Amino acid sequence: MSERLADIAVAMVADGRGILAADESTGTIKRRFDSIHLESTADSRRDYREMLFRADDAMRNYVSGVILYDETIRQKAKDGTPFVDILKAAGSIPGIKVDKGAQPLAGTQGEQITEGLDGLRERLAEYHQLGARFAKWRAVIDIGQGIPTYNALAANAHALARYAALCQEAQIVPIVEPEVLMDGPVATHDIATCYRVTELTLKLVFEQLYFAGVDLTGMILKPNMVIAGKDSPTQASPEEVAEKTVKVLKACVPPAVPGIAFLSGGQSDEVATKHLSLMNELGGPLPWKLTFSYGRALQAAALKAWGGKPENVAAGQRAFTHRCRMNALAATGRWSADAERHAA
Ligand code: 5MM
């Protein structure tokens, strides 16, 4: 595969393909395993990720790249094959989460700043050697009484831009992920509020990317959809979510960016698929690809079907492959409830 940043970015959003976010940090994967009453150990994490990465049909046909966690990019399958080799053999690009998580931002009422810039140049050089060709950094923007503040938005946009510039210097495509939460501590906001906050967030992020000299043709944006908070009494229709999301992206994302790969953010599997498909179906001609970079919405059914039991590996892989196929259809605007039921 080409090593040019722009070529890697284009491959990450190739027609009918999207990204698997499997970069849960140790605390997050523990919470996921708690839901199936499985202890989180290096071996159980390996077995789970091996199940996903060896779902050959999914990896070959629908998944362009996988975001890994530091442990996972160094990990081997049970038979000793490095995970990175399994992904590459299936034609999927290995990626790596390089942020060190969100921490309280001093001087704010509970807002967060994502950390991990110190030593990042050296870590990126090592990750490149380990096979990573793209990276991810997630900024967390919460909506609530009086928040987000400009201070928190600007600090996070600046950190995202510094991260992206360091990635490109290391010949790694940055996924720039500013997530406006739909499931924060007080998630009662309506869709109009999410629109306003997402618009301001994206404007500030692209301003900082410009100041940092980031080449937009060699990056991928991973945004939230424009959607009401999960506890909002006024939930918008799927058509309105699709319409408003495309509208804000057209207002904020330069056409030089090759692709936008959404996070699912707490939406149910099928709803996240439907929203993506509607955007591709109804959005009109778009200057960038719109696809998925889902974590929960690709993995939830597979995790449940697997349940931590070796005898359920095939069932877990079937559930995972099904979700990948449905989202691949959505990435070209061809998903339907019929396809969902028929294939299931
Ligand atoms: C897979 O979850 C990612 C890692 O989260 P932690 O650092 O908290 O462990 C997360 O960044 C994820 O890549 C994105 O939020 C997209 O995942 P969802 O589940 O929202 O699609």
Residues whose N, C-alpha, C, O or C-beta is under 5 A from the ligand:
A	BS01	5MM	A21 A22 D23 E24 S25 T28 R138 L263 S264 G265 G266 S293 Y294 G295 R296 A297
